């Protein structure tokens, strides 16, 4: 199975979170950590981000 790696701008677009919020939540272990791609480049597995989004939706539905 192939895994798609996405960069920060796409992560921000998918989640609606700002760059600083993404990094703050990563620091607090509340957001998936990226994978090194070489040099200073990092990327996230799209499936990790989708799972994080789905978890937020589930939490929201349970709170109602």
C-alpha positions, 0 to 999 in steps of 0.5 A, a space after each residue: 500500500 502506498 502512503 502519500 506524504 503531504 507538506 505543511 501547507 496541505 496539512 494546514 488546508 486539510 485541518 484548518 489549523 495555522 502553522 503555529 497551532 500545528 507546531 504547538 499541538 505537536 509539542 503537546 503531543 496533540 497532533 501527529 509528528 512529521 517524518 524527515 524527508 531530507 535536509 530541513 524538509 518534513 512531511 506528514 503521512 496523509 493517513 495520519 492527518 486523516 485519522 486525526 481529523 476523524 478523531 476530532 469529528 468523533 470527539 465532537 459527536 460524542 460531546 453532543 
